[in-house]
């Protein structure tokens, strides 16, 4: 058996058990169940891609999978088709709100934000893992095992609508009236007196009214023409199109303003930590600490530096580079949002062979009203689209778990087109088809085709690879060498959860 990936294996310890723990969604003290979890000493990006496509998710180096039929709030893996994404009206409002703040410094009034709750397993980690080293691993293979392991290359937040009172709508002007017509409109908070109208329509001597955004575009075009004319360049004629604005155009609207340099988004590798990550570590941690205390009501001693490292900085993912992959490579990163020279938000992401996976988002509480959770998700979708130009397979944006039984988490379904992962067939089904099923039942088999099965169902547990005393061997060899051990049921359960291919690549630690 040869080494996989960048001369490294995925090495995990599997922990069985069905103990319930407190649910971060409905707050049930014993209602949240995982099939158990795995402590990952190291992991290739392809193995993690395959695991999240079977409903797994990581919190630091701990990887877990909910028991969908048993847990109080079933958690369905959700992905957005980034290339076909079009921002909704609410998304456009969020982008415009940020652009307005960047260009004019107008911070909206504070609003109540929902909690980012994809971190529910943060404190549900396993017992202290065994020390395992990649170096000096011996490999034992049986004759019926193939000779090669293939190289298989937030805190999200929910932005609630403001509950401020809606201003009453003005009565529309009658079609015909004379100068003596008086319109009186009175509400609890507004009194209007309108004396108006000759019924002759718009004043023909005046130019027709135009939208403010069209006037702004015209002024920008005139400035460009003056600059180009001064340089002796004839300005191109503007192209008129009925195509809707792209996500990138909405994001970049503020970049035409001279104050756009106020906001900078920096991508820094967190594992192994880059020099830029190390230099900004303390500033990033201080934002996390403030966030946890303000949003999650943590006591000051809980969001410690070691907890921050374990939860959001440590990652099992190996840094990998591929000729047809993105320029920065694959692995774990922090996407830092710098405003006026200081960090105001950090998106923790994994860049994998076919997706950008959102891990968590934290931000400075002073900027709660900017809806930074939703804003960062839109930026990460745009980032996924940018990476797809470098790596054609990388075209999805994973938003973690969709929890239909928790209304605050349904917002993830609005980043469309989107799919949910069927917990039985492990196939993708469009959100539109899933919602009626989830309205009827918290748990549902999303793929309604009874013949659709799990293509990675375990056929031969004996082919699963295990690691024992730094020696790699198929489980069938291990079980023959140690006949007195009764761990077949546990290995069978592990293999069924990770799937046949992963079981034949990942090393399952055996003490």
C-alpha distance (Angstrom), angle and dihedral (degrees) to the residues before:
residue distance angle dihedral
X1 . . .
X2 3.80 . .
X3 3.77 128.1 .
X4 3.82 116.2 -90.8
X5 3.80 129.3 -136.0
X6 3.79 116.8 -6.3
X7 3.82 91.5 -4.9
X8 3.79 90.3 -66.8
X9 3.75 140.4 108.4
X10 3.76 130.6 -143.9
X11 3.81 104.0 -112.7
X12 3.80 119.8 -166.7
X13 3.77 141.3 169.9
X14 3.81 113.7 -145.3
X15 3.80 120.9 -144.8
X16 3.77 118.4 -162.4
X17 3.79 126.0 -159.9
X18 3.80 139.5 103.4
X19 3.80 101.3 -134.4
X20 3.80 112.1 151.3
X21 3.79 122.0 -132.8
X22 3.78 137.3 -175.8
X23 3.80 114.4 -58.5
X24 3.80 115.1 -129.9
X25 3.81 90.8 -154.8
X26 3.83 107.6 48.9
X27 3.87 95.3 13.0
X28 3.82 92.0 -124.9
X29 3.83 104.4 162.3
X30 3.82 95.4 -141.1
X31 3.78 103.5 14.3
X32 3.82 103.4 97.9
X33 3.79 116.1 87.6
X34 3.79 133.1 -178.8
X35 3.77 125.9 -169.2
X36 3.78 79.2 -122.7
X37 3.73 126.4 -90.7
X38 3.76 146.7 -107.7
X39 3.76 129.8 -121.3
X40 3.78 105.2 -140.8
X41 3.80 117.0 -151.5
X42 3.80 89.8 -176.7
X43 3.78 135.2 -11.1
X44 3.78 136.9 -170.5
X45 3.79 116.5 -129.2
X46 3.82 91.4 -120.8
X47 3.80 92.1 54.3
X48 3.81 90.8 50.3
X49 3.81 90.8 46.9
X50 3.80 89.1 54.5
X51 3.81 91.7 46.0
X52 3.81 95.9 52.2
X53 3.80 86.9 48.6
X54 3.82 85.1 61.8
X55 3.82 95.1 49.9
X56 3.82 100.5 -89.8
X57 3.80 123.8 134.7
X58 3.79 134.3 -177.3
X59 3.79 132.3 -128.4
X60 3.80 105.5 -172.7
X61 3.81 104.5 -47.6
X62 3.80 92.9 -26.2
X63 3.83 114.5 99.5
X64 3.82 118.8 -164.7
X65 3.80 141.6 177.2
X66 3.83 124.0 -156.6
X67 3.80 121.6 -126.8
X68 3.78 93.6 -121.0
X69 3.81 98.3 -165.6
X70 3.80 93.4 47.8
X71 3.79 108.0 34.9
X72 3.81 118.1 95.7
X73 3.82 93.1 -127.9
X74 3.82 111.4 32.8
X75 3.80 111.3 -143.0
X76 3.81 116.7 -146.9
X77 3.79 120.4 -164.9
X78 3.81 108.5 -118.3
X79 3.78 131.1 -162.7
X80 3.80 132.9 -176.5
X81 3.80 123.5 -143.3
X82 3.79 93.8 -124.9
X83 3.82 96.8 -168.8
X84 3.82 92.9 57.4
X85 3.80 97.3 39.0
X86 3.81 117.6 127.4
X87 3.82 118.9 -174.1
X88 3.79 115.7 -114.6
X89 3.81 124.4 -135.2
X90 3.79 91.2 -92.5
X91 3.81 90.8 49.4
X92 3.81 90.6 51.3
X93 3.80 90.4 50.9
X94 3.80 90.4 53.7
X95 3.81 92.1 49.6
X96 3.81 91.9 46.8
X97 3.79 90.5 48.2
X98 3.81 90.5 54.9
X99 3.80 92.4 44.3
X100 3.79 90.5 50.9
X101 3.77 90.8 51.7
X102 3.82 92.5 47.8
X103 3.80 94.1 48.8
X104 3.82 100.8 36.2
X105 3.80 106.1 16.7
X106 3.82 92.7 -122.1
X107 3.79 107.3 153.3
X108 3.82 110.2 -162.7
X109 3.78 120.6 -125.3
X110 3.78 113.4 -83.5
X111 3.79 115.8 -88.9
X112 3.77 131.5 -170.6
X113 3.78 111.1 -97.7
X114 3.76 127.2 -157.2
X115 3.78 119.8 -118.2
X116 3.79 121.1 -98.7
X117 3.77 100.7 -125.7
X118 3.78 110.0 175.8
X119 3.79 87.6 106.9
X120 3.80 95.9 74.8
X121 3.80 91.9 122.8
X122 3.78 94.0 51.3
X123 3.80 92.4 106.6
X124 3.80 95.9 30.9
X125 3.79 95.5 81.6
X126 3.80 123.3 140.3
X127 3.77 130.8 -104.8
X128 3.79 118.5 -70.3
X129 3.82 106.4 -60.4
X130 3.78 125.0 -126.1
X131 3.80 117.2 -101.7
X132 3.80 109.2 -106.4
X133 3.80 126.7 -180.0
X134 3.81 124.7 -159.6
X135 3.78 93.2 -148.0
X136 3.80 123.5 93.3
X137 3.81 96.0 14.4
X138 3.76 113.5 164.9
X139 3.79 118.1 -146.7
X140 3.81 127.6 -144.3
X141 3.81 121.0 -175.0
X142 3.81 131.4 -175.4
X143 3.76 120.9 -136.5
X144 3.78 94.9 -108.2
X145 3.82 94.6 53.3
X146 3.79 118.7 93.3
X147 3.80 114.4 -106.7
X148 3.73 98.6 -123.7
X149 3.78 138.8 51.1
X150 3.82 103.1 -143.7
X151 3.79 118.8 -120.5
X152 3.79 99.8 -121.0
X153 3.60 101.8 -164.6
X154 25.77 111.5 -140.8
X155 3.30 118.6 78.2
X156 3.46 35.1 173.9
X157 3.49 114.6 179.1
X158 3.79 133.3 -138.2
X159 3.79 113.5 -138.6
X160 3.80 108.2 -147.1
X161 3.74 120.0 -152.9
X162 3.78 114.5 -104.1
X163 3.79 113.6 -99.1
X164 3.80 92.4 -147.7
X165 3.78 115.3 135.3
X166 3.74 115.1 -88.8
X167 3.78 114.9 -118.7
X168 3.82 112.6 -118.2
X169 3.76 115.7 -103.3
X170 3.79 116.7 -111.0
X171 3.74 116.8 -115.5
X172 3.77 112.0 -106.3
X173 3.77 119.5 -113.6
X174 3.80 114.0 -97.7
X175 3.77 116.3 -109.7
X176 3.80 92.8 -118.6
X177 3.76 129.9 18.3
X178 3.76 138.9 136.7
X179 3.77 132.7 -120.7
X180 3.77 92.4 -90.5
X181 3.79 93.4 58.7
X182 3.77 111.7 118.2
X183 3.77 121.7 -168.6
X184 3.77 116.2 -160.9
X185 3.78 120.7 -169.1
X186 3.75 123.6 173.9
X187 3.81 131.9 177.0
X188 3.78 132.7 164.9
X189 3.77 91.9 -83.0
X190 3.81 106.9 18.5
X191 3.82 133.8 56.2
X192 3.78 117.4 -174.8
X193 3.79 129.6 -173.8
X194 3.79 114.8 -172.0
X195 3.79 123.2 -174.7
X196 3.74 106.4 -177.7
X197 3.74 158.0 118.4
X198 3.73 140.0 66.1
X199 3.79 94.1 -167.9
X200 3.81 90.6 -123.1
X201 3.80 94.2 114.9
X202 3.80 125.6 -135.3
X203 3.80 119.8 -4.6
X204 3.83 103.7 -97.6
X205 3.80 90.7 -152.6
X206 3.79 91.6 63.8
X207 3.83 126.4 72.9
X208 3.81 115.9 -106.3
X209 3.79 116.1 -91.7
X210 3.80 116.8 -100.3
X211 3.77 135.2 -159.8
X212 3.79 117.3 -95.6
X213 3.80 92.5 -126.1
X214 3.84 90.2 55.0
X215 3.80 89.9 52.1
X216 3.80 90.7 50.0
X217 3.79 91.2 50.7
X218 3.81 90.6 49.7
X219 3.80 92.1 50.7
X220 3.81 91.2 50.1
X221 3.80 90.2 48.5
X222 3.81 91.0 50.7
X223 3.82 91.0 51.2
X224 3.81 90.5 50.1
X225 3.80 90.6 48.9
X226 3.81 91.7 51.6
X227 3.80 91.5 50.3
X228 3.80 92.9 47.0
X229 3.79 92.3 44.6
X230 3.80 89.9 53.4
X231 3.82 88.7 53.4
X232 3.78 92.0 48.6
X233 3.81 94.4 -108.8
X234 3.77 121.4 132.4
X235 3.83 110.7 -130.7
X236 3.79 116.7 -117.2
X237 3.75 117.9 -115.8
X238 3.80 111.6 -102.7
X239 3.77 113.9 -106.1
X240 3.78 112.9 -125.2
X241 3.75 115.0 -148.6
X242 3.77 137.2 163.7
X243 3.80 92.3 -146.4
X244 3.83 113.3 124.1
X245 3.77 117.4 -111.6
X246 3.77 115.3 -90.1
X247 3.78 124.0 -123.7
X248 3.79 89.2 -106.7
X249 3.81 91.8 54.0
X250 3.80 91.1 54.3
X251 3.79 91.3 47.9
X252 3.80 93.4 47.2
X253 3.81 97.4 46.0
X254 3.79 91.3 98.2
X255 3.80 92.8 48.3
X256 3.79 89.6 78.5
X257 3.79 87.7 65.1
X258 3.79 118.4 88.3
X259 3.80 90.8 -127.0
X260 3.82 93.6 58.7
X261 3.79 91.0 103.5
X262 3.81 86.8 76.0
X263 3.82 89.7 85.0
X264 3.80 122.4 55.9
X265 3.80 127.1 171.5
X266 3.81 114.7 -153.5
X267 3.79 125.6 -170.0
X268 3.82 112.4 -150.6
X269 3.80 126.6 177.0
X270 3.81 111.6 -119.5
X271 3.81 98.3 -172.2
X272 2.94 114.4 71.0
X273 3.82 85.9 14.8
X274 3.80 114.2 -116.9
X275 3.84 121.7 -140.8
X276 3.83 89.0 -105.5
X277 3.81 90.3 52.6
X278 3.80 92.1 50.4
X279 3.82 92.7 46.9
X280 3.81 92.7 53.1
X281 3.82 97.4 36.5
X282 3.80 98.0 104.8
X283 3.82 94.4 45.2
X284 3.80 89.9 49.2
X285 3.80 92.5 47.8
X286 3.82 92.1 51.1
X287 3.82 90.0 55.5
X288 3.81 89.8 49.4
X289 3.80 91.5 50.4
X290 3.81 92.7 50.7
X291 3.79 90.3 46.2
X292 3.81 94.6 51.5
X293 3.80 92.3 48.3
X294 3.82 95.6 45.8
X295 3.81 101.5 37.0
X296 3.83 102.9 27.9
X297 3.83 95.8 29.0
X298 3.80 92.1 -127.3
X299 3.82 116.6 170.6
X300 3.84 112.2 -109.8
X301 3.81 93.6 -104.1
X302 3.83 96.5 52.8
X303 3.82 101.1 69.6
X304 3.81 91.5 61.3
X305 3.78 123.9 168.5
X306 3.81 91.3 -109.9
X307 3.82 91.1 51.3
X308 3.81 89.6 49.4
X309 3.80 91.1 51.1
X310 3.80 93.4 46.4
X311 3.80 95.2 46.1
X312 3.82 105.2 37.6
X313 3.81 109.5 10.2
X314 3.80 104.3 41.8
X315 3.78 113.6 78.1
X316 3.80 133.4 169.9
X317 3.81 91.6 -145.7
X318 3.77 116.2 114.0
X319 3.80 117.0 -135.1
X320 3.79 105.2 -111.5
X321 3.80 134.3 -179.9
X322 3.77 128.0 -162.4
X323 3.83 131.3 -174.8
X324 3.81 90.0 -124.2
X325 3.81 94.3 37.9
X326 3.81 131.8 94.5
X327 3.78 119.5 -66.5
X328 3.83 95.3 -111.0
X329 3.80 92.2 46.3
X330 3.79 129.6 -130.3
X331 3.79 129.1 -59.1
X332 3.81 139.5 68.2
X333 3.81 124.2 -24.0
X334 3.78 143.7 168.1
X335 3.80 116.5 -133.7
X336 3.81 104.9 -153.2
X337 3.81 123.2 -158.5
X338 3.81 109.3 -150.2
X339 3.81 117.2 -167.2
X340 3.80 119.0 -175.4
X341 3.79 90.5 -16.2
X342 3.81 99.6 -48.7
X343 3.79 135.2 91.2
X344 3.81 112.3 -104.5
X345 3.82 99.9 166.4
X346 3.80 141.0 8.0
X347 3.79 127.5 -157.4
X348 3.81 113.9 -158.8
X349 3.82 109.6 -149.5
X350 3.79 142.3 168.4
X351 3.81 119.7 -142.6
X352 3.81 107.4 -148.3
X353 3.84 134.5 174.3
X354 3.82 95.4 -88.2
X355 3.80 104.9 14.9
X356 3.76 153.5 24.4
X357 3.81 106.1 -119.2
X358 3.80 118.5 -155.6
X359 3.82 111.8 -138.6
X360 3.82 104.7 173.3
X361 3.80 144.2 -29.2
X362 3.80 127.3 -148.3
X363 3.81 129.0 173.9
X364 3.79 143.5 177.5
X365 3.84 109.0 -82.2
X366 3.83 91.0 -133.1
X367 3.82 87.8 72.0
X368 3.80 98.8 47.8
X369 3.80 92.1 119.2
X370 3.83 91.8 62.3
X371 3.84 91.3 71.2
X372 3.78 90.3 -128.1
X373 3.81 93.2 174.9
X374 3.78 92.2 61.4
X375 3.80 92.6 36.5
X376 3.81 91.9 53.9
X377 3.82 90.9 48.7
X378 3.81 89.6 55.5
X379 3.80 90.4 47.9
X380 3.81 90.2 49.6
X381 3.81 91.0 51.6
X382 3.80 88.8 52.0
X383 3.82 88.7 47.4
X384 3.82 90.0 52.8
X385 3.80 89.8 52.8
X386 3.78 90.0 51.2
X387 3.81 92.1 51.0
X388 3.80 90.9 48.9
X389 3.80 88.7 65.6
X390 3.81 87.5 61.5
X391 3.82 97.2 37.4
X392 3.80 114.8 27.3
X393 3.85 95.1 -159.8
X394 3.81 92.4 56.8
X395 3.80 100.1 86.4
X396 3.83 108.7 123.7
X397 3.78 133.6 84.5
X398 3.81 114.7 -152.1
X399 3.81 115.4 -153.3
X400 3.81 96.6 -169.3
X401 3.80 114.9 -118.1
X402 3.80 128.8 -3.1
X403 3.83 111.1 -147.5
X404 3.80 109.6 -168.2
X405 3.81 93.1 179.6
X406 3.82 89.0 61.5
X407 3.85 108.6 66.4
X408 3.82 91.4 -158.7
X409 3.81 89.9 61.9
X410 3.80 97.8 49.0
X411 3.80 91.3 86.7
X412 3.82 88.5 84.4
X413 3.79 88.6 70.4
X414 3.81 89.5 64.8
X415 3.82 93.5 70.6
X416 3.78 93.3 88.5
X417 2.95 148.6 -134.8
X418 3.79 86.0 43.3
X419 3.80 139.5 157.3
X420 3.79 134.9 -152.6
X421 3.80 122.3 -145.7
X422 3.80 114.5 -115.9
X423 3.84 106.7 -126.6
X424 3.81 93.0 -144.2
X425 3.81 108.1 37.2
X426 3.85 95.3 26.5
X427 3.79 89.9 -135.8
X428 3.80 126.1 131.7
X429 3.81 121.2 -105.8
X430 3.81 125.7 -174.2
X431 3.80 116.0 -103.6
X432 3.81 90.9 -123.2
X433 3.82 90.5 61.7
X434 3.80 92.9 44.3
X435 3.81 101.1 51.2
X436 3.86 96.9 70.3
X437 3.81 89.1 50.8
X438 3.81 92.9 49.0
X439 3.81 91.4 46.6
X440 3.80 87.4 62.0
X441 3.80 98.4 41.3
X442 3.80 136.8 13.1
X443 3.79 89.8 -136.0
X444 3.78 120.8 42.5
X445 3.76 139.7 161.2
X446 3.79 96.8 -119.5
X447 3.80 98.4 -162.9
X448 3.81 103.4 72.4
X449 3.80 94.1 -166.6
X450 3.83 103.8 105.4
X451 3.81 90.3 -157.4
X452 3.82 93.4 57.0
X453 3.78 105.6 104.0
X454 3.78 138.1 173.2
X455 3.80 105.6 -77.6
X456 3.82 89.2 -161.9
X457 3.80 96.5 50.7
X458 3.80 110.3 143.9
X459 3.79 112.3 -95.5
X460 3.79 99.9 168.4
X461 3.81 120.4 17.5
X462 3.80 88.5 -175.0
X463 3.79 89.6 74.0
X464 3.81 92.7 59.3
X465 3.80 110.6 113.3
X466 3.79 120.9 -123.6
X467 3.79 133.4 -173.7
X468 3.79 117.0 -138.6
X469 3.81 122.4 171.3
X470 3.81 91.3 -19.1
X471 3.79 90.8 -52.2
X472 3.81 121.2 120.3
X473 3.80 116.3 -146.5
X474 3.82 141.2 149.5
X475 3.78 113.3 -93.8
X476 3.83 90.9 -115.3
X477 3.82 89.3 61.7
X478 3.79 91.9 44.9
X479 3.82 93.2 49.7
X480 3.81 91.2 50.1
X481 3.81 91.8 50.8
X482 3.81 92.9 48.2
X483 3.79 104.9 34.0
X484 3.77 93.8 162.2
X485 3.80 94.5 65.5
X486 3.78 118.0 97.5
X487 3.79 103.1 -158.2
X488 3.80 100.3 115.0
X489 3.82 93.4 106.6
X490 3.79 91.1 52.8
X491 3.82 93.3 47.1
X492 3.81 89.8 46.9
X493 3.82 90.7 52.4
X494 3.82 91.6 47.1
X495 3.82 92.5 49.2
X496 3.82 92.7 48.4
X497 3.81 90.3 53.6
X498 3.81 97.5 47.5
X499 3.82 95.6 36.8
X500 3.81 131.8 -123.4
X501 3.83 97.7 -76.5
X502 3.80 94.5 49.5
X503 3.79 91.3 44.3
X504 3.81 88.5 57.2
X505 3.83 92.7 49.9
X506 3.82 106.2 33.7
X507 3.80 118.7 77.7
X508 3.80 111.8 -129.1
X509 3.80 109.0 -152.9
X510 3.79 115.2 -126.4
X511 3.81 118.8 -172.0
